[in-house]
Amino acid sequence: MKNVFKAGCLIAILIPLVTMAGSATGQEGLTLTLRQEIMRGAVDVVSCIRDGGELVPVWGGSGTIISGNGLILTNAHVATDMFDQVGLDGAPMDALIIALTTREDRPPTPMYFAEVVAYDHQLDLALLQITTDLTGNPVDADDFNLTRVKMGDSDEVHLGDELYIFGYPTIGEGYITFTSGRVSGFETTELADGEVIRTWIRTDTTIAGGNSGGTGVNANGEIIGVPTQLGAAEARRIVDTNGDGIIDENDTPVSIGQLNELRPINLVEYLTEEQEPPEDVDAHEPNETIQQASGPLESGKVYEAYIASEDDVDVYYIDVETTELIIIDLRNINWRSDYDLFLVDEDGETLDYSWGTTNSEHIEYQPRTTGTYYVAVTTYGGYSLTEPYSLVALFDGDEETPVVLPDDDEDADGVTVSGTIVSADTGRGIEGALFVVVQPDVTVEEFLQDFAEEQTFSYAATDREGRFVLRVPIPRGESFGVVLGAEGYMLQYENDWLLLDEDAPSQVDLGTFRLASQ
């Protein structure tokens, strides 16, 4: 890949589903009446702990009333314990307070307590139900006088559509805020049955981190997404949360992070799904510890198993007779989950690990000695009792052995392509770098000029280790231009660079690409 083009912050426009100048819909924005209705449906969600008989706020975010009986949609990280992320010590939170918006120029009014009725940490979505007033008296849904925001259809959102965000960027003394922008792109995930669903809506506007969990509506005033903080939010003491007139160590840290992505509203249906485990959920159990490890695994054989809970750990062992390379692949990770892979020695010391955010993990380790090694599969978030992962280990010189995973078809049209993008300066993987394959009848120069969705054949973003797997298999015998880059790095591109022979296997790793910093 010989062409190098210097460009600033191209990460936002390399994704195939990106902003196109001609995509504006001509929408005129929300009317004053509609803005005020949505404002009354936006709430401030405050998590509290009890200290000396009083409830003390420790974290806050935003939410949306989506039903007249007091059902509220927000982020899971807003509704559940946040002590680790804000650097506080303490017991789990004791209460969730819901503060209603009464006027645009007044702080919200605390009115109710709520409880979490459904959540998913990987989707970072939660549903709350108002249960009592602030005196502890149960509330009757018939007595509510709540304004709900109508539910929209996030599958009907398009590039260039207007987005309007309502929420509370701080807690306690915060006022409701309004931000507008346009849809600049999407991220999708393919389910096990082949269905492709939207998992992120990108916007070209920057939203204060405290709006996490808030109200993202379309031009009709329908909620179509939930602004969501990516990664750990930065929290600082910048607000007089205890009302003593000064900002000091006695005030609660509030989020000052920025976000520009929304979780599509249609993902709410997954919050209420109940997993029905098969009769024999995992034939390898129990294998939570080294002492219980399953094995020995055969080199090149594919094993299927389940992560059955947030606390589940699966441990296996391999008996290595040579010091040839050990290769371990973890594939078919459930789309709502984030599994991690570890290689451990007989003393329980971690030798290598892979903890990306894609549907696969990969380890290559050069052992110094023969003996027994242990492979551990854990969950960073999420699990599945219905969709097994696949695990295969290659050792004792079998690194060239073709690995066929359960979902692979050697005769299928197309090759699953993967690779790694690293910094040329440090050799470390670049998270969020993009590898874009343009249509065979489109030059990379045309793509870089137009950035049109139909010009893109496939793409992938890298995980924390810099690894990527293209979302669409690449046909054999046809050449494609490739563009890759990352924010702060030199963009690289070349026409007719990707060409796979007719006898190419079903999975091909392109190796490592090195990007020079700008």
N, C-alpha and C positions, 0 to 999 in steps of 0.2 A: 504494500500500500504506500505509494510513493508521493502522492500529492498531499501537501500540507497547507492548510488555509487558516490564517489567524483571524479569529472572530470572537467577539465578546459575548459571554453568557448565552451560548447557543443551545444550552441544555434544554431550554424551554421550547425550542422550535424544532428540535430534531425528532421528537416523538411523532409518529405518523398522524396521530390525531391532534393536531395543533391548530393554533389560531390562523385563520385565513382571512385576509383583508376583506374579501368579498362576501363573508359569511354573515355580516350584520343583518338582522331581521327587520330593522326599522321600527322596533317597539318603542313606544313613547314613555315607558316607565309606569310606575304605580301611581294611581290617584291618591290624593290626600286621605280620602275616606278609607281606601284599602290599606294604605300604610298604617293608619291608626288602628284598624282592626287587627292587622298582623302584630303590631306592637303590643296590643293587649293579650295576644296569645303567646308572646315571648316571655319567659320567666327567668329569674335568677335562682340558681340551685346552689345552696350553701351546705357543705358538710361540716358537722360540728362534733366536738367531744365534750364530755361533761367534766368540769373542773370546779371543785368546791361547790357543787350544787347548781352551777350555772353552765349553760351551753356556750362554748367558745368556738367561733368559726376557724377552720383550719384550711379550707380549700373551697374554691367556688368555680362555677362555670355557668353556662347558659342552657336553656331547654325550651321546648315548644309544647304547648297544650295541643294534643291531637284528637281529643275526644271530650265530649261534654261531661263525662263522668269522672274527669280528673286524671286521665292518662297522659303522661308527659314523656316525650322522647328527648334523649340527651346522649352524651358519650358515656361509655362504661367507666372511663378514667375519672370522669366528673362525679359519677354516682358511687364509686367504690373507693377503697382506702388509697390515699395518696401520700402517706407519710414518707415513704422512701424517696419519692421524687422531689419533695420540697425540703427534705433534710430535717424533718421533725421526728421526734421520738414520742411514742405514746401507744395507747391501746387502740383497737379499731374504733372508728367513728361511732358516735352514739345516736346521731340524728341527721336527717336531711330536711332542711328548711326550704320551702318554696315561697319565694317572694314574687308577688304579682306586679305587673306594670300598670300603674293607674294614670300617670301623666308623663309625657315625654321629657318634661323639665324637672322631674322629681325622682329621687331614688326609689327603687322598688319597695313595696310594702310587704314585709314578712306576714304570711297568712296561714300556712299549713305545714304539717309534717307529711312526708311521703316515704314510701318503702320501695325498694327495688323488686320488681316482679319478673324481670327477664333481662339477661345481659349476655354479651359475648365479647371477651377481651380482645380477640383477634380482629373482629369487626369494629371494636371500640364503640359499640352502640348499647344502649340500655333503655328499658321502659320503666318508668316510675308510676306508682299509683298514690294519689293523695289519700290519706287515711284519716287524719284527725286535724282539728284546728290547733292553735298554739297552746291552748289550755289542756289538750289531751282528750277532748271530747270527740267521739267519732262523728264524721260528717256523712250526710246522706247525699248521694249523687243528685237526687231530685232537688236539693236545696242549693246546688251550685249555680253560680251566675258567672260561668267562665266563658271566655271567647276562645274558640278553638281555631287553629289554622287548618285549612283544608289540605288533604293529602293529594299530591300530584303523582305523576308517573315519570320516574327518572329515566326510563327508556325512551321517552319522547323529548328529552333534552338534546339539543344539537349545538354544534360548533357555532360560536358567535352569538348564541342566545344571551339575553340579559339575565344577570343574577343579582339578587338583592339579599343582603345579610343583615339580620337583626340579632343583637346579643349584648351581653354585659362583659366588658373587658376587664373589670375588677370585681371585687366582692365588697359587700357592706355599703360603702359610700358611692358605689358606681351608678352611673346613669346609662340608660339604654343607648346604644349606638346603631348607626345605619351606614352600611357600605354597599357600593354597587360595582359591578364589573361584568365581564362576559365569560362565557365558557370557552376555555382555551384548549381543552383536550380531555381525554378519558384514559383510564386503565381498565383492562378486562381480565377475566380469569376463565379458563376452560374447565368445566366440571367433568367428573368421571364419565358421565353419559354423553359428553361431547357438547353440551350446551355451553354457550359463552355468555357470561353475565358481566355487567359493569360493576367494578369494585371501587373506582374513584372517579370523581368529576373534578377536573382542574379548572381554575379560574385565573384570570390575569391580574386580579387585584390582591393586595396583601391585607390580611385580616388580623387584628390583634388576637393573641393567643387566648385571652380570657373568653373570647367568643366561642371557644370550643364547646360543642354540644348545642349550638344555637340554631337559628332559623334561617335556612337558605331557601328562598322562594323564587318562582319564575314570574313572568310578566302578568300572569293571572292571579298572583297572590297565593299560589299553591306551593306547599313545601315539597321540594324535590331533592334536598340534600342537607346533610348535617356537617357544618364546618368542623374539622377534626385536626387536632394537634398531632403532627408526625414527630415521633421521637419524644424524648423527655423534654418537658417544658422548663424553661429557665424561670425561677421564681425569685423575686426580690421584694424587700420591704419598701414600697414606694407609695403606700396608701395608709392613711390614719384609720386602720380598721377597728381600733378599740375606742375611738372617739374621744381621746384625751387631749387632742389639740396638737400633738407632736407625732412625728414619724420616727420611731426608734425600734430597739430590739423587742419591745413588747407587742409590736404589730405583726400581723400575719403576712408572710410572703404571698405575693400574687403573681400570676403568670404574666410574663412580658414577651412570651414567644410569638412568632409570626406563623401564620398558616395560609395556604392558598389552595387547599384541596377539600372536597366534601365527600362524605360517604353517601352514595345514592339512597334515596328513601326506600327503594324497592328491596333493599337488603333487610328491612325490618322483618320480613316474613321468616327469615332464618333465625330470628331470636326466639321464636316459639316452637321450633322444630324439636321433637323428642326423638332421641336416637334409640332404636330398638336393636339391642345386640343379638347376634346369631347365637344358637345354642352353645356352641363352643367358641367363645369370642377370641381365644388365643391359645393354641395348642402348646406354645412355648412357655406359658406361665406355670409356676411362679419363677421369675428370673430377674428380680429387682436388685440383686447384689452379686458381687463377684463369686461368693460362695454358692449362689443359686444359678450361676450363668448357664445358659443353654449351649449345647455344642457336643463335640467340636463341629464348627461349620466346615463344609466342604468348599474348596476353592472353586469359584465359578458357578456355584449353585445359587439360585435365587430363593430366598426365604421371605414369606409373608407373615406379618404380625400386626397387632394393633397397639396403639397407645390408648388406654381405656379410661384415663382420668388425668386431671391436671397434675397429679402426684406420681403417675406411673413412670417407671424406668424399665427399659428392657436391656438386659446384659447378655452378651454371647461371648464365646471364646473360640480362638483359633490356635492350633498347634503348628508352629512355624519351624520347619526343618532346615531352612537355608536363610541367608541374609539378603535374599532377593527382595525387591520392592514389594511392599504391602499396599494394595489399592482397595479402598472400601467405598461403595456407592450406596447411598440411601435415596430411593426414588419414590414417586407416587405419593408424596405427602399431601394429605387432605388440604384442600384450598383454603379452609378457614383456620388452618393450624400452622405452627412454626416449630418444626422439630429440629433438634441439634444432634450432631454425631461426634462421638469421642472415641479415641483409641487410648487404652489404658494398659499399664504394665501390671505385673503380678503383685506389686506393692500398692496398687491403687493410684499411682501417679499418672497424670494425664501426659501422654506423649505427643498427641496432635488432636486437632478438633476442626470442625466445620460448622459454622452457625450462621448461615445466610438466611435470607427471607424468601427464597424461591421454593419450588416444589421438589427440590433435590439437594443433597449434600454430598461432598466428595472429599476423601482423604487419600493422600499418597505419602507413605512413610518408609524411610530407609532404615530397617532395623540393624542394630549393631550386633545382636546376638540372636540365636535361635531360642525357642521356648514357647511359652503360652502368652498370648496377648488377648486382651478383652476389648470388645466393641460395645459401646453403650449408646442407646437411643433415648433421648429425653425430649420433653416438650418445653419450649419457651412460652407457649401459649396455645391453647386449643387442643382438641383430641378428637378421635372418631372411633366409634364402635362398629361402624358399618363400612368404612373404607380402609383397607389395610395398606400399610407401607410395604415397600420391597427393599430387601437388603441383600447385597452380594459382596463377598470378599474375594480378592485375588491375591495369591501369595505363592511362594516357592517357585518363582519363575513363570507364573501363569499370566503376567501382565498383558501379553498379546492375545490371550484367549478372548474371543468375542463374547460379550455379555448380552444376553437377550432377556430383557425384562418382560413381565407378564403381558403388558399392554403393547409390546413391540410386535411388528409384523414384518418379517424380512422381505416379503414380496410387496409390501405396501408402497404406493407412490409417495416419494418424499423422504427426506433424511432429517432427523432431529439434529440440529447444529448447536454446538455450545462453544464456549471459549472463556478467556479471562482477559480483562483490561486492567493494566497496572500503570503506575506513575513511572516514567522513564528516570525520574530523579531519585526516587526512593525504592522502587521495586515493589511497593505495596499496592494491593488492589484498590481500585477507585470505585466507591459505592455511588450508584446513580448514573454511571456512564451509560451511553446509549450505543447500540449496534443496530444500524438500520440497513435493510436490504431493499433496494428500489426495484420497481417492476422491470422485467427484462427489456421492455421497449422504451424505457426512460433512461436518460443519462443522468449521472449524478449532478451535472451542471444544471440540468433542467429542474431536478428536485430541489437543489439549493436555491434556485430562483423562485420557484412557485410554492414549495412546501405543501403540496396538495395531498390529501388523504389517499386519493386513488392512485397516486404515484408510488405508494409504498406497498411492498409485497409482504414483508415481515419485519419485526423489530424486537428488541429485548433491552431491559435495563439491568445493570449489574447489581449483585447483592453486596453485602459487607466485605466479602473477600474479593470482589471484582469479577466474579463468575456470572455468566449469563447463559440462558437457553432460549433460542428463538421460539416464538410462540406458534409460528406456522412452519411445518416441514418444508425443506427446500427440494424442488424436483431435481432428479438426476439429469445430466446431459444438457442443461441450460445454464447460460452465464448470467450473472447479476452484478450490478454495481453495488458498492458498499460505502456507507458513510458512518463514521464513528467519532465520538467526541464526548467531552464532559466540561462542566463549568470550570473555567480557569485553565483549560488545557487547549492545545492546538488541535483544530479539527483535521481529521484525515479522511480521504476519500479516493476511490479509484473505480473506473468503469470496468465491467467484465472481470471483476476480481474473483468472484465466488463461482466456481464451476466444479461440480461433483460428477465423477465418472459414473457410467451406468452400473458398474459393479461396486459402487460405494456402499458400505454397510448402512444399517438403519440409523446409527448414531455416529456422528463425527465430531471430534473436538478440534477446533482450529488452532489451539495453542494459545500463546500469550501475545497480546498487543500492548505496546508501550507508547503512552501519550506524553509528549513534552509539555511542560507548563508554559503558559503565556508569559 
